[in-house]
Amino acid sequence: MPDTPQGQPATHYQWEFNPQTPLHLFYRGSRDEWTEWFDSEVWAHSLEDLSTWRDLERDLMVGNPVREPVVAVLIEGKLYIWDGHHRVGCSYKYDRLTVPCLIGTPL
């Protein structure tokens, strides 16, 4: 579910890693909306193998950082997520302020 309105391939962006990207820069929703969405995703997929989401949640509960960066593109000052919606939602749920992110800027 890429959020990018441009629909451009990855080669149309310059990529940079930011280890502490503020969550408020991501397009879509408040902390409560992200948390509610994450919890509904876990519930909706509860019959599937959710080990990666549960590992992520367990890590954040005990104070560990998000290990895998979110991948997003920067369009008009907002970050549109290509990969990592669950990492952002879980980070909001556990009151994190930042996540590691690979950010693409249009060339």
A tleap script that builds the chain and sets N, CA, C and O, in Angstrom:
source leaprc.protein.ff14SB
mol = sequence {
  NMET PRO ASP THR PRO GLN GLY GLN PRO ALA
  THR HIE TYR GLN TRP GLU PHE ASN PRO GLN
  THR PRO LEU HIE LEU PHE TYR ARG GLY SER
  ARG ASP GLU TRP THR GLU TRP PHE ASP SER
  GLU VAL TRP ALA HIE SER LEU GLU ASP LEU
  SER THR TRP ARG ASP LEU GLU ARG ASP LEU
  MET VAL GLY ASN PRO VAL ARG GLU PRO VAL
  VAL ALA VAL LEU ILE GLU GLY LYS LEU TYR
  ILE TRP ASP GLY HIE HIE ARG VAL GLY CYS
  SER TYR LYS TYR ASP ARG LEU THR VAL PRO
  CYS LEU ILE GLY THR PRO CLEU
}
set mol.1.N position { 0.833 -1.192 0.000 }
set mol.1.CA position { 0.000 0.000 0.000 }
set mol.1.C position { 0.874 1.249 0.000 }
set mol.1.O position { 0.832 2.003 0.972 }
set mol.2.N position { 1.658 1.503 -1.037 }
set mol.2.CA position { 2.459 2.726 -1.074 }
set mol.2.C position { 1.570 3.963 -1.035 }
set mol.2.O position { 0.561 4.035 -1.736 }
set mol.3.N position { 1.949 4.925 -0.217 }
set mol.3.CA position { 1.172 6.150 -0.086 }
set mol.3.C position { 1.548 7.200 -1.122 }
set mol.3.O position { 0.829 8.184 -1.294 }
set mol.4.N position { 2.661 7.003 -1.811 }
set mol.4.CA position { 3.135 8.057 -2.689 }
set mol.4.C position { 2.119 8.378 -3.780 }
set mol.4.O position { 1.675 7.486 -4.501 }
set mol.5.N position { 1.756 9.638 -3.898 }
set mol.5.CA position { 0.806 10.023 -4.944 }
set mol.5.C position { 1.449 10.014 -6.331 }
set mol.5.O position { 0.746 10.013 -7.342 }
set mol.6.N position { 2.776 10.009 -6.380 }
set mol.6.CA position { 3.463 10.103 -7.661 }
set mol.6.C position { 3.529 8.765 -8.388 }
set mol.6.O position { 3.490 8.732 -9.618 }
set mol.7.N position { 3.629 7.664 -7.653 }
set mol.7.CA position { 3.748 6.354 -8.268 }
set mol.7.C position { 5.024 6.169 -9.074 }
set mol.7.O position { 5.045 5.381 -10.020 }
set mol.8.N position { 6.074 6.872 -8.722 }
set mol.8.CA position { 7.340 6.810 -9.441 }
set mol.8.C position { 8.186 5.639 -8.954 }
set mol.8.O position { 8.087 5.256 -7.788 }
set mol.9.N position { 9.014 5.065 -9.817 }
set mol.9.CA position { 9.914 4.002 -9.367 }
set mol.9.C position { 11.020 4.555 -8.468 }
set mol.9.O position { 11.302 5.754 -8.472 }
set mol.10.N position { 11.633 3.667 -7.706 }
set mol.10.CA position { 12.674 4.057 -6.749 }
set mol.10.C position { 13.834 4.787 -7.405 }
set mol.10.O position { 14.490 5.605 -6.761 }
set mol.11.N position { 14.097 4.506 -8.678 }
set mol.11.CA position { 15.212 5.153 -9.377 }
set mol.11.C position { 14.964 6.644 -9.628 }
set mol.11.O position { 15.877 7.358 -10.042 }
set mol.12.N position { 13.763 7.108 -9.388 }
set mol.12.CA position { 13.440 8.525 -9.580 }
set mol.12.C position { 13.642 9.347 -8.314 }
set mol.12.O position { 13.226 10.504 -8.244 }
set mol.13.N position { 14.285 8.741 -7.309 }
set mol.13.CA position { 14.515 9.410 -6.029 }
set mol.13.C position { 15.978 9.311 -5.633 }
set mol.13.O position { 16.672 8.361 -5.995 }
set mol.14.N position { 16.434 10.303 -4.889 }
set mol.14.CA position { 17.743 10.246 -4.233 }
set mol.14.C position { 17.475 9.784 -2.809 }
set mol.14.O position { 16.612 10.341 -2.130 }
set mol.15.N position { 18.208 8.766 -2.345 }
set mol.15.CA position { 17.922 8.138 -1.059 }
set mol.15.C position { 18.939 8.529 0.010 }
set mol.15.O position { 20.141 8.605 -0.245 }
set mol.16.N position { 18.420 8.775 1.220 }
set mol.16.CA position { 19.273 9.141 2.349 }
set mol.16.C position { 18.705 8.489 3.608 }
set mol.16.O position { 17.489 8.442 3.794 }
set mol.17.N position { 19.580 7.992 4.462 }
set mol.17.CA position { 19.159 7.355 5.708 }
set mol.17.C position { 19.148 8.373 6.836 }
set mol.17.O position { 20.114 9.112 7.025 }
set mol.18.N position { 18.047 8.411 7.589 }
set mol.18.CA position { 17.946 9.244 8.785 }
set mol.18.C position { 17.617 8.307 9.949 }
set mol.18.O position { 16.526 7.738 9.977 }
set mol.19.N position { 18.533 8.130 10.912 }
set mol.19.CA position { 18.292 7.184 12.004 }
set mol.19.C position { 17.228 7.632 12.996 }
set mol.19.O position { 16.729 6.817 13.772 }
set mol.20.N position { 16.870 8.925 12.985 }
set mol.20.CA position { 15.885 9.443 13.937 }
set mol.20.C position { 14.888 10.366 13.243 }
set mol.20.O position { 14.885 11.576 13.470 }
set mol.21.N position { 14.052 9.788 12.403 }
set mol.21.CA position { 13.050 10.562 11.674 }
set mol.21.C position { 11.839 10.789 12.573 }
set mol.21.O position { 11.268 9.819 13.072 }
set mol.22.N position { 11.427 12.043 12.797 }
set mol.22.CA position { 10.266 12.318 13.643 }
set mol.22.C position { 8.981 11.721 13.058 }
set mol.22.O position { 8.699 11.871 11.870 }
set mol.23.N position { 8.217 11.049 13.904 }
set mol.23.CA position { 6.982 10.406 13.454 }
set mol.23.C position { 5.971 11.401 12.887 }
set mol.23.O position { 5.207 11.061 11.984 }
set mol.24.N position { 5.963 12.610 13.404 }
set mol.24.CA position { 4.956 13.573 12.947 }
set mol.24.C position { 5.147 13.982 11.483 }
set mol.24.O position { 4.259 14.604 10.899 }
set mol.25.N position { 6.284 13.643 10.889 }
set mol.25.CA position { 6.507 13.982 9.477 }
set mol.25.C position { 5.796 13.035 8.515 }
set mol.25.O position { 5.670 13.334 7.327 }
set mol.26.N position { 5.328 11.885 9.027 }
set mol.26.CA position { 4.660 10.930 8.155 }
set mol.26.C position { 3.239 11.382 7.862 }
set mol.26.O position { 2.505 11.826 8.744 }
set mol.27.N position { 2.880 11.254 6.597 }
set mol.27.CA position { 1.545 11.606 6.141 }
set mol.27.C position { 0.540 10.659 6.770 }
set mol.27.O position { 0.820 9.474 6.953 }
set mol.28.N position { -0.609 11.177 7.095 }
set mol.28.CA position { -1.760 10.409 7.585 }
set mol.28.C position { -1.804 10.254 9.092 }
set mol.28.O position { -0.938 9.612 9.688 }
set mol.29.N position { -2.790 10.828 9.688 }
set mol.29.CA position { -3.217 10.467 11.020 }
set mol.29.C position { -2.441 10.941 12.222 }
set mol.29.O position { -1.263 11.295 12.163 }
set mol.30.N position { -3.178 10.925 13.322 }
set mol.30.CA position { -2.637 11.288 14.627 }
set mol.30.C position { -2.070 10.047 15.312 }
set mol.30.O position { -2.178 8.933 14.798 }
set mol.31.N position { -1.475 10.255 16.462 }
set mol.31.CA position { -0.960 9.139 17.251 }
set mol.31.C position { -2.062 8.134 17.532 }
set mol.31.O position { -1.862 6.931 17.365 }
set mol.32.N position { -3.236 8.618 17.961 }
set mol.32.CA position { -4.348 7.725 18.284 }
set mol.32.C position { -4.832 6.961 17.056 }
set mol.32.O position { -5.150 5.776 17.151 }
set mol.33.N position { -4.891 7.626 15.910 }
set mol.33.CA position { -5.325 6.953 14.680 }
set mol.33.C position { -4.338 5.864 14.265 }
set mol.33.O position { -4.743 4.771 13.868 }
set mol.34.N position { -3.040 6.166 14.357 }
set mol.34.CA position { -2.024 5.168 14.015 }
set mol.34.C position { -2.097 3.973 14.960 }
set mol.34.O position { -2.016 2.826 14.521 }
set mol.35.N position { -2.251 4.242 16.269 }
set mol.35.CA position { -2.319 3.171 17.264 }
set mol.35.C position { -3.541 2.299 17.030 }
set mol.35.O position { -3.447 1.072 17.067 }
set mol.36.N position { -4.684 2.923 16.789 }
set mol.36.CA position { -5.909 2.174 16.524 }
set mol.36.C position { -5.754 1.322 15.259 }
set mol.36.O position { -6.168 0.163 15.225 }
set mol.37.N position { -5.155 1.911 14.228 }
set mol.37.CA position { -4.935 1.170 12.986 }
set mol.37.C position { -4.024 -0.041 13.225 }
set mol.37.O position { -4.321 -1.139 12.754 }
set mol.38.N position { -2.925 0.152 13.950 }
set mol.38.CA position { -1.999 -0.948 14.214 }
set mol.38.C position { -2.700 -2.077 14.961 }
set mol.38.O position { -2.575 -3.244 14.588 }
set mol.39.N position { -3.440 -1.729 16.017 }
set mol.39.CA position { -4.145 -2.754 16.793 }
set mol.39.C position { -5.174 -3.490 15.931 }
set mol.39.O position { -5.346 -4.700 16.075 }
set mol.40.N position { -5.855 -2.772 15.041 }
set mol.40.CA position { -6.843 -3.421 14.172 }
set mol.40.C position { -6.163 -4.339 13.166 }
set mol.40.O position { -6.722 -5.375 12.805 }
set mol.41.N position { -4.971 -3.983 12.709 }
set mol.41.CA position { -4.211 -4.844 11.804 }
set mol.41.C position { -3.809 -6.141 12.493 }
set mol.41.O position { -3.933 -7.223 11.918 }
set mol.42.N position { -3.333 -6.029 13.718 }
set mol.42.CA position { -2.937 -7.221 14.468 }
set mol.42.C position { -4.160 -8.114 14.670 }
set mol.42.O position { -4.077 -9.330 14.498 }
set mol.43.N position { -5.294 -7.513 15.035 }
set mol.43.CA position { -6.509 -8.300 15.249 }
set mol.43.C position { -6.982 -8.926 13.937 }
set mol.43.O position { -7.329 -10.106 13.913 }
set mol.44.N position { -7.003 -8.167 12.862 }
set mol.44.CA position { -7.506 -8.663 11.581 }
set mol.44.C position { -6.664 -9.804 11.030 }
set mol.44.O position { -7.173 -10.666 10.314 }
set mol.45.N position { -5.391 -9.810 11.357 }
set mol.45.CA position { -4.482 -10.832 10.838 }
set mol.45.C position { -4.098 -11.849 11.907 }
set mol.45.O position { -3.089 -12.542 11.779 }
set mol.46.N position { -4.900 -11.935 12.952 }
set mol.46.CA position { -4.536 -12.767 14.105 }
set mol.46.C position { -4.421 -14.256 13.785 }
set mol.46.O position { -3.782 -14.994 14.534 }
set mol.47.N position { -5.022 -14.706 12.698 }
set mol.47.CA position { -4.921 -16.119 12.346 }
set mol.47.C position { -3.680 -16.421 11.511 }
set mol.47.O position { -3.365 -17.583 11.254 }
set mol.48.N position { -2.985 -15.380 11.094 }
set mol.48.CA position { -1.772 -15.543 10.299 }
set mol.48.C position { -0.552 -15.567 11.219 }
set mol.48.O position { -0.673 -15.381 12.430 }
set mol.49.N position { 0.593 -15.791 10.647 }
set mol.49.CA position { 1.837 -15.737 11.407 }
set mol.49.C position { 2.228 -14.274 11.598 }
set mol.49.O position { 2.668 -13.609 10.660 }
set mol.50.N position { 2.063 -13.794 12.808 }
set mol.50.CA position { 2.379 -12.400 13.119 }
set mol.50.C position { 3.682 -12.269 13.900 }
set mol.50.O position { 3.881 -11.280 14.606 }
set mol.51.N position { 4.552 -13.234 13.785 }
set mol.51.CA position { 5.755 -13.228 14.613 }
set mol.51.C position { 6.580 -11.959 14.432 }
set mol.51.O position { 7.142 -11.450 15.402 }
set mol.52.N position { 6.663 -11.441 13.215 }
set mol.52.CA position { 7.482 -10.228 13.031 }
set mol.52.C position { 6.838 -9.031 13.722 }
set mol.52.O position { 7.540 -8.210 14.310 }
set mol.53.N position { 5.513 -8.920 13.659 }
set mol.53.CA position { 4.837 -7.812 14.347 }
set mol.53.C position { 4.940 -7.971 15.858 }
set mol.53.O position { 5.140 -6.994 16.579 }
set mol.54.N position { 4.802 -9.206 16.334 }
set mol.54.CA position { 4.898 -9.443 17.785 }
set mol.54.C position { 6.319 -9.203 18.271 }
set mol.54.O position { 6.520 -8.675 19.364 }
set mol.55.N position { 7.303 -9.584 17.470 }
set mol.55.CA position { 8.697 -9.302 17.829 }
set mol.55.C position { 8.924 -7.794 17.899 }
set mol.55.O position { 9.569 -7.299 18.823 }
set mol.56.N position { 8.394 -7.071 16.923 }
set mol.56.CA position { 8.506 -5.612 16.915 }
set mol.56.C position { 7.863 -5.030 18.162 }
set mol.56.O position { 8.458 -4.195 18.844 }
set mol.57.N position { 6.649 -5.472 18.461 }
set mol.57.CA position { 5.941 -4.956 19.632 }
set mol.57.C position { 6.698 -5.278 20.921 }
set mol.57.O position { 6.837 -4.421 21.794 }
set mol.58.N position { 7.181 -6.499 21.035 }
set mol.58.CA position { 7.945 -6.907 22.230 }
set mol.58.C position { 9.199 -6.043 22.374 }
set mol.58.O position { 9.515 -5.585 23.472 }
set mol.59.N position { 9.905 -5.824 21.276 }
set mol.59.CA position { 11.108 -4.981 21.318 }
set mol.59.C position { 10.791 -3.579 21.826 }
set mol.59.O position { 11.490 -3.050 22.690 }
set mol.60.N position { 9.733 -2.982 21.283 }
set mol.60.CA position { 9.405 -1.614 21.669 }
set mol.60.C position { 8.903 -1.537 23.109 }
set mol.60.O position { 9.151 -0.551 23.804 }
set mol.61.N position { 8.198 -2.573 23.557 }
set mol.61.CA position { 7.698 -2.602 24.941 }
set mol.61.C position { 8.839 -2.547 25.946 }
set mol.61.O position { 8.708 -1.917 26.995 }
set mol.62.N position { 9.959 -3.199 25.638 }
set mol.62.CA position { 11.072 -3.247 26.588 }
set mol.62.C position { 12.120 -2.167 26.330 }
set mol.62.O position { 13.180 -2.165 26.957 }
set mol.63.N position { 11.824 -1.249 25.406 }
set mol.63.CA position { 12.712 -0.112 25.194 }
set mol.63.C position { 13.714 -0.239 24.072 }
set mol.63.O position { 14.539 0.656 23.883 }
set mol.64.N position { 13.667 -1.331 23.318 }
set mol.64.CA position { 14.582 -1.480 22.191 }
set mol.64.C position { 14.140 -0.612 21.021 }
set mol.64.O position { 12.960 -0.283 20.906 }
set mol.65.N position { 15.070 -0.239 20.156 }
set mol.65.CA position { 14.709 0.589 18.990 }
set mol.65.C position { 14.100 -0.246 17.865 }
set mol.65.O position { 14.213 -1.472 17.853 }
set mol.66.N position { 13.459 0.434 16.931 }
set mol.66.CA position { 13.000 -0.197 15.699 }
set mol.66.C position { 14.266 -0.584 14.939 }
set mol.66.O position { 15.147 0.252 14.736 }
set mol.67.N position { 14.360 -1.829 14.525 }
set mol.67.CA position { 15.594 -2.317 13.891 }
set mol.67.C position { 15.632 -2.095 12.389 }
set mol.67.O position { 16.677 -1.752 11.837 }
set mol.68.N position { 14.507 -2.287 11.731 }
set mol.68.CA position { 14.461 -2.169 10.272 }
set mol.68.C position { 13.902 -0.798 9.901 }
set mol.68.O position { 12.830 -0.430 10.382 }
set mol.69.N position { 14.591 -0.041 9.066 }
set mol.69.CA position { 14.099 1.308 8.748 }
set mol.69.C position { 12.809 1.295 7.931 }
set mol.69.O position { 12.549 0.387 7.142 }
set mol.70.N position { 12.028 2.322 8.150 }
set mol.70.CA position { 10.861 2.611 7.323 }
set mol.70.C position { 11.406 3.132 5.993 }
set mol.70.O position { 12.461 3.766 5.968 }
set mol.71.N position { 10.711 2.878 4.905 }
set mol.71.CA position { 11.098 3.414 3.593 }
set mol.71.C position { 9.982 4.368 3.170 }
set mol.71.O position { 8.819 3.974 3.082 }
set mol.72.N position { 10.343 5.620 2.909 }
set mol.72.CA position { 9.335 6.627 2.573 }
set mol.72.C position { 9.908 7.627 1.580 }
set mol.72.O position { 11.123 7.771 1.449 }
set mol.73.N position { 9.010 8.311 0.887 }
set mol.73.CA position { 9.435 9.373 -0.022 }
set mol.73.C position { 8.898 10.703 0.495 }
set mol.73.O position { 7.811 10.778 1.067 }
set mol.74.N position { 9.684 11.738 0.277 }
set mol.74.CA position { 9.342 13.076 0.733 }
set mol.74.C position { 8.671 13.838 -0.405 }
set mol.74.O position { 9.286 14.106 -1.437 }
set mol.75.N position { 7.409 14.180 -0.203 }
set mol.75.CA position { 6.633 14.942 -1.184 }
set mol.75.C position { 5.987 16.117 -0.455 }
set mol.75.O position { 5.192 15.927 0.464 }
set mol.76.N position { 6.334 17.325 -0.871 }
set mol.76.CA position { 5.757 18.549 -0.302 }
set mol.76.C position { 5.810 18.569 1.226 }
set mol.76.O position { 4.836 18.927 1.888 }
set mol.77.N position { 6.960 18.179 1.770 }
set mol.77.CA position { 7.180 18.273 3.210 }
set mol.77.C position { 6.630 17.137 4.049 }
set mol.77.O position { 6.793 17.147 5.269 }
set mol.78.N position { 5.986 16.162 3.438 }
set mol.78.CA position { 5.450 15.012 4.168 }
set mol.78.C position { 6.071 13.725 3.652 }
set mol.78.O position { 6.411 13.612 2.474 }
set mol.79.N position { 6.212 12.763 4.545 }
set mol.79.CA position { 6.763 11.467 4.170 }
set mol.79.C position { 5.628 10.491 3.865 }
set mol.79.O position { 4.740 10.267 4.688 }
set mol.80.N position { 5.679 9.921 2.673 }
set mol.80.CA position { 4.696 8.930 2.235 }
set mol.80.C position { 5.359 7.558 2.315 }
set mol.80.O position { 6.370 7.317 1.656 }
set mol.81.N position { 4.799 6.667 3.114 }
set mol.81.CA position { 5.420 5.380 3.410 }
set mol.81.C position { 5.267 4.407 2.244 }
set mol.81.O position { 4.173 4.210 1.716 }
set mol.82.N position { 6.384 3.806 1.858 }
set mol.82.CA position { 6.388 2.700 0.895 }
set mol.82.C position { 6.426 1.379 1.636 }
set mol.82.O position { 5.765 0.422 1.234 }
set mol.83.N position { 7.184 1.317 2.703 }
set mol.83.CA position { 7.301 0.100 3.496 }
set mol.83.C position { 7.542 0.499 4.939 }
set mol.83.O position { 8.456 1.269 5.234 }
set mol.84.N position { 6.713 -0.032 5.848 }
set mol.84.CA position { 6.939 0.264 7.259 }
set mol.84.C position { 5.747 0.819 8.007 }
set mol.84.O position { 5.907 1.363 9.100 }
set mol.85.N position { 4.551 0.695 7.445 }
set mol.85.CA position { 3.354 1.194 8.142 }
set mol.85.C position { 3.239 0.613 9.554 }
set mol.85.O position { 2.916 1.334 10.498 }
set mol.86.N position { 3.503 -0.688 9.700 }
set mol.86.CA position { 3.371 -1.323 11.012 }
set mol.86.C position { 4.438 -0.824 11.982 }
set mol.86.O position { 4.180 -0.712 13.181 }
set mol.87.N position { 5.627 -0.526 11.477 }
set mol.87.CA position { 6.677 0.024 12.340 }
set mol.87.C position { 6.294 1.407 12.849 }
set mol.87.O position { 6.555 1.740 14.005 }
set mol.88.N position { 5.680 2.209 11.996 }
set mol.88.CA position { 5.232 3.543 12.423 }
set mol.88.C position { 4.084 3.412 13.425 }
set mol.88.O position { 4.101 4.057 14.473 }
set mol.89.N position { 3.080 2.575 13.107 }
set mol.89.CA position { 1.941 2.398 14.013 }
set mol.89.C position { 2.366 1.883 15.375 }
set mol.89.O position { 1.903 2.391 16.396 }
set mol.90.N position { 3.235 0.888 15.410 }
set mol.90.CA position { 3.710 0.329 16.670 }
set mol.90.C position { 4.561 1.345 17.436 }
set mol.90.O position { 4.508 1.399 18.665 }
set mol.91.N position { 5.335 2.139 16.720 }
set mol.91.CA position { 6.146 3.176 17.378 }
set mol.91.C position { 5.255 4.202 18.061 }
set mol.91.O position { 5.533 4.619 19.185 }
set mol.92.N position { 4.196 4.607 17.392 }
set mol.92.CA position { 3.235 5.518 18.029 }
set mol.92.C position { 2.614 4.859 19.261 }
set mol.92.O position { 2.486 5.491 20.310 }
set mol.93.N position { 2.232 3.596 19.131 }
set mol.93.CA position { 1.591 2.879 20.241 }
set mol.93.C position { 2.474 2.887 21.483 }
set mol.93.O position { 1.971 3.000 22.601 }
set mol.94.N position { 3.783 2.767 21.294 }
set mol.94.CA position { 4.700 2.719 22.430 }
set mol.94.C position { 5.434 4.043 22.656 }
set mol.94.O position { 6.551 4.086 23.170 }
set mol.95.N position { 4.758 5.114 22.250 }
set mol.95.CA position { 5.185 6.488 22.571 }
set mol.95.C position { 6.582 6.852 22.106 }
set mol.95.O position { 7.276 7.631 22.760 }
set mol.96.N position { 6.990 6.299 20.995 }
set mol.96.CA position { 8.256 6.704 20.402 }
set mol.96.C position { 8.055 8.016 19.666 }
set mol.96.O position { 6.944 8.327 19.236 }
set mol.97.N position { 9.102 8.768 19.523 }
set mol.97.CA position { 9.040 10.039 18.807 }
set mol.97.C position { 9.670 9.950 17.422 }
set mol.97.O position { 9.362 10.748 16.537 }
set mol.98.N position { 10.563 8.962 17.240 }
set mol.98.CA position { 11.294 8.839 15.976 }
set mol.98.C position { 11.403 7.375 15.559 }
set mol.98.O position { 11.212 6.466 16.367 }
set mol.99.N position { 11.712 7.171 14.289 }
set mol.99.CA position { 12.033 5.840 13.745 }
set mol.99.C position { 13.167 6.019 12.741 }
set mol.99.O position { 13.328 7.100 12.175 }
set mol.100.N position { 13.952 4.967 12.519 }
set mol.100.CA position { 14.932 5.049 11.442 }
set mol.100.C position { 14.184 5.007 10.101 }
set mol.100.O position { 13.195 4.289 9.952 }
set mol.101.N position { 14.667 5.777 9.143 }
set mol.101.CA position { 13.943 5.849 7.867 }
set mol.101.C position { 14.897 6.088 6.703 }
set mol.101.O position { 15.819 6.900 6.783 }
set mol.102.N position { 14.651 5.366 5.631 }
set mol.102.CA position { 15.325 5.595 4.359 }
set mol.102.C position { 14.400 6.513 3.577 }
set mol.102.O position { 13.288 6.125 3.221 }
set mol.103.N position { 14.855 7.724 3.312 }
set mol.103.CA position { 14.004 8.763 2.722 }
set mol.103.C position { 14.418 9.051 1.286 }
set mol.103.O position { 15.579 9.345 0.999 }
set mol.104.N position { 13.444 8.960 0.397 }
set mol.104.CA position { 13.677 9.275 -0.999 }
set mol.104.C position { 13.165 10.667 -1.324 }
set mol.104.O position { 12.030 11.011 -0.995 }
set mol.105.N position { 13.998 11.460 -1.966 }
set mol.105.CA position { 13.641 12.793 -2.406 }
set mol.105.C position { 13.611 12.773 -3.940 }
set mol.105.O position { 14.559 12.293 -4.560 }
set mol.106.N position { 12.534 13.288 -4.569 }
set mol.106.CA position { 12.460 13.259 -6.028 }
set mol.106.C position { 13.675 13.937 -6.669 }
set mol.106.O position { 14.137 14.982 -6.211 }
set mol.107.N position { 14.167 13.328 -7.718 }
set mol.107.CA position { 15.309 13.905 -8.444 }
set mol.107.C position { 14.868 15.086 -9.293 }
set mol.107.O position { 15.691 15.697 -9.975 }
savepdb mol mol.pdb
quit
